[in-house]
Amino acid sequence: MKPENLLYAKTHEWVCLETNADGTKIATIGLSGFALKSLTDLVYLELPQVGRSLEAGEMFGEIESVKAVSELYSPVAGEIVEVNDAVADRLESLVGDPYQDGWFVKIRMDADQGIDRLLDAAAYEKHCQSESH
C-alpha cells in the first residue's frame, strides 16, 4: 500500500478499500505516519475483538505515547473480521512502516457509510499542514 493510494479520515486513520471476489468490501485501517510522528514514543495499543460491529466515526481503540492517549476511530461502518494483534508487540515499528505491517483492523463494510467523508492523499496533506500551524 502506498500512502497516496489510500483514503484518510480527519482523525488521521488511513483506509485501504478492497473488494473481494464475492463483492464484499473490506476496509483495512491504520494510523497515518503524520499522526504517529506527532505522538512519538509509543507505549501501548488497545485494539478491539474480531466480530465487533462499528458505526462510521465510532471509537474502536486507543494508542498511547509518553505524551498523550489518542482514540482510534473507524472511518467506515461494518464488522471487524481481522485484528493485527502482532502490531501491539512492536509499536516501535509503526512509525517506520504505518502503511504495510502497521494496519490495525480489517472491517467487512455494511455499505459505503463514511466513505464520502474521507480525504484523498492531497486533501489529507493539506489538512495536516493546517493542523501543524
C-alpha distance (Angstrom), angle and dihedral (degrees) to the residues before:
residue distance angle dihedral
M1 . . .
K2 3.75 . .
P3 3.81 119.6 .
E4 3.81 91.8 -127.2
N5 3.84 90.9 58.1
L6 3.80 94.5 54.3
L7 3.78 133.6 84.9
Y8 3.79 121.7 -126.1
A9 3.79 138.5 -150.6
K10 3.80 119.8 -140.7
T11 3.83 85.3 -118.1
H12 3.86 87.0 65.2
E13 3.80 101.0 -107.1
W14 3.81 114.5 136.1
V15 3.80 123.6 -143.6
C16 3.79 129.8 -155.1
L17 3.81 110.9 -166.2
E18 3.80 120.9 -154.3
T19 3.79 132.7 170.3
N20 3.80 118.6 -143.1
A21 3.80 122.7 -140.0
D22 3.83 89.2 -98.2
G23 3.81 90.9 55.8
T24 3.81 95.2 -104.6
K25 3.80 112.5 144.2
I26 3.79 116.4 -135.4
A27 3.81 121.8 -165.8
T28 3.80 116.8 -160.0
I29 3.81 110.1 -158.2
G30 3.78 132.5 -162.5
L31 3.79 139.7 147.2
S32 3.80 121.3 -88.4
G33 3.77 124.1 -109.4
F34 3.81 88.7 -119.5
A35 3.82 91.4 59.1
L36 3.80 93.9 43.3
K37 3.81 92.5 51.1
S38 3.81 89.0 49.9
L39 3.81 91.8 52.4
T40 3.85 97.2 47.5
D41 3.82 124.3 179.2
L42 3.81 99.5 38.6
V43 3.80 116.3 -153.7
Y44 3.81 107.9 170.0
L45 3.79 142.5 18.2
E46 3.80 125.5 -168.2
L47 3.80 116.7 -164.4
P48 3.83 130.3 -179.4
Q49 3.79 130.0 -112.2
V50 3.80 125.4 -94.9
G51 3.81 110.7 -97.7
R52 3.79 97.0 38.7
S53 3.80 115.2 132.6
L54 3.79 118.8 -137.7
E55 3.77 135.9 -167.3
A56 3.79 119.7 -142.0
G57 3.80 106.8 -85.6
E58 3.81 94.7 20.9
M59 3.81 118.8 134.7
F60 3.80 113.2 -111.7
G61 3.80 103.5 171.8
E62 3.78 149.7 -21.8
I63 3.77 136.8 -110.6
E64 3.78 119.2 -158.3
S65 3.77 131.0 -160.4
V66 3.78 131.1 176.2
K67 3.83 86.2 -95.9
A68 3.81 104.3 44.9
V69 3.78 150.5 -16.4
S70 3.81 114.0 -114.2
E71 3.77 125.9 -166.0
L72 3.81 119.8 -132.3
Y73 3.80 117.4 -137.7
S74 3.78 130.4 -161.9
P75 3.79 110.1 -122.6
V76 3.82 90.4 -160.9
A77 3.82 138.7 40.9
G78 3.79 123.1 -113.9
E79 3.79 146.9 79.9
I80 3.79 124.2 -52.0
V81 3.80 106.8 -118.8
E82 3.81 99.6 171.3
V83 3.81 136.5 20.5
N84 3.80 124.3 -162.2
D85 3.82 96.9 -137.3
A86 3.82 91.1 164.7
V87 3.80 91.3 69.9
A88 3.82 90.8 66.6
D89 3.82 89.1 63.5
R90 3.81 93.6 53.4
L91 3.78 105.6 38.6
E92 3.80 91.6 151.3
S93 3.81 89.8 66.5
L94 3.82 92.6 56.7
V95 3.80 94.9 79.8
G96 3.80 91.9 50.2
D97 3.81 95.1 46.8
P98 3.81 113.2 16.5
Y99 3.83 94.8 149.6
Q100 3.82 104.0 49.4
D101 3.79 115.3 30.8
G102 3.81 92.4 5.8
W103 3.80 98.3 79.1
F104 3.82 117.6 126.1
V105 3.81 109.4 -162.8
K106 3.78 142.5 0.0
I107 3.79 116.3 -141.4
R108 3.79 127.8 -162.9
M109 3.77 99.5 -139.7
D110 3.80 121.8 -129.1
A111 3.80 92.3 -157.0
D112 3.77 137.7 -34.5
Q113 3.80 90.9 -71.0
G114 3.80 109.0 148.5
I115 3.82 97.0 13.9
D116 3.81 93.2 102.8
R117 3.83 90.2 60.1
L118 3.80 94.8 54.9
L119 3.79 123.4 103.0
D120 3.79 128.5 -134.5
A121 3.82 117.6 -125.7
A122 3.82 95.3 -91.0
A123 3.80 93.8 49.2
Y124 3.81 90.6 45.7
E125 3.78 91.6 52.1
K126 3.83 89.7 53.1
H127 3.81 88.9 48.7
C128 3.83 90.5 52.7
Q129 3.81 91.7 48.2
S130 3.79 90.7 52.6
E131 3.82 90.4 50.5
S132 3.80 94.1 50.1
H133 3.82 93.6 56.7
